[in-house]
Amino acid sequence: MIELIRQNEELEFNISMRATSIISYITDHLSMLPLSVTSRLLTTHNVPALLVELVENAPWRRRGEKGGGGGGGEEKYIDDAWQAVEPADRLRLTKLEGQVMLIGKLEGQVMLIGKLEGQVMLIGKLEGQVRLIGKLEGQVMLIGKLEGQVMLIGKLERQVMLIGKLERQVMLIGKLQGQVMLIGKLERQVMLIGKLERQVPEMRAAVLRAHEGRWEELARSQAKFLLQQSKEDMREDARRLASAYDIDTLESVMCEPPRCALCGQEAAKRCSRCRNEWYCRRECQVDHWNKHKIACDLMADPGK
């Protein structure tokens, strides 16, 4: 029974040493294995804690028995057997000890890699946040541009309102210009009447000189002409008098020829509606209509 217990202990020890070699092999090739293997080593089985116990207890060392071949000195488990170690070789690492130390270093590197991976993931999150901040900054800049455009639209609206006011003032100025032009026409007519008034005395003096001493003869001829006329002759005389004192006839005796209301050149045509504005050609009349319309309406229909 004691022999079976001893053999069982030796078997468990040998299996543990083989397991240590297997773990060493796995840690040497972690870069070729899935990430889940590293997670099971570190999280599920907590291999670093087991390595700490192995290093502290060092089961591959023992004190030899005096009755054996070791003479009671230190023994190490080397090549699947316990071998005595000389005092000078006690600090020399065996293959198994080297594997355990190497596993510890690799486990430390793996833990460091895990931390680095966590930091990389954190950096990735930070990069995502930085990109989000960049997008937000872009949106803020876009909002700033939109605000600038809104302010510009406000300025344009105020300018449009100002333009509307200016247009109303321009229309008012157009009406005033029409009235001023009408006043100018009236002033020219007054000047024409003044000229005629100055010519009437001269005409009267000329008539007196031409008919001096012949008044009775002239009176008899005029009486015959005026008192014995038929209705048709009287209508004809009235037509002749009306045509003699027509505005066109009066303007024809003026010294200066009429001028175009737009370009100022000599004009031969006039507005057919009010008969007061002269033009040199059709194009000038069309271009001047916006200004002339108000005065034309007033002169063509004074009661409007």
Number of C-alpha atoms within 10 A of each C-alpha: 6 7 8 9 10 11 12 12 12 12 12 12 14 15 12 13 18 14 12 19 17 13 16 21 13 17 22 13 9 14 10 9 11 9 10 10 14 19 14 12 17 17 12 10 11 12 16 19 11 12 18 14 11 16 14 9 10 14 14 18 18 16 13 19 13 10 8 9 11 17 12 14 16 18 20 23 20 15 10 10 11 16 17 22 18 12 9 7 10 14 9 10 12 16 13 19 20 13 18 22 18 15 23 21 14 17 20 13 12 18 15 12 13 15 12 12 12 12 12 13 12 12 13 12 12 12 12 12 12 13 12 12 12 12 12 12 12 12 12 12 12 12 12 12 12 12 12 12 12 12 12 12 12 12 12 12 12 12 12 12 12 12 12 12 12 12 12 12 12 12 14 12 13 18 17 15 16 21 18 13 19 20 13 12 14 13 12 13 15 12 12 17 13 12 12 14 11 11 12 12 11 12 12 11 11 12 11 13 10 10 12 9 10 10 11 10 11 12 11 11 12 12 12 11 13 13 10 11 13 11 9 9 13 15 12 12 14 12 11 12 11 11 13 12 10 12 14 12 11 15 15 12 10 11 7 9 13 20 17 20 19 20 13 12 15 16 17 13 17 19 14 11 12 15 14 17 23 22 24 20 17 11 11 15 20 12 11 15 15 12 18 23 15 18 25 23 15 15 17 14 11 9 7 7
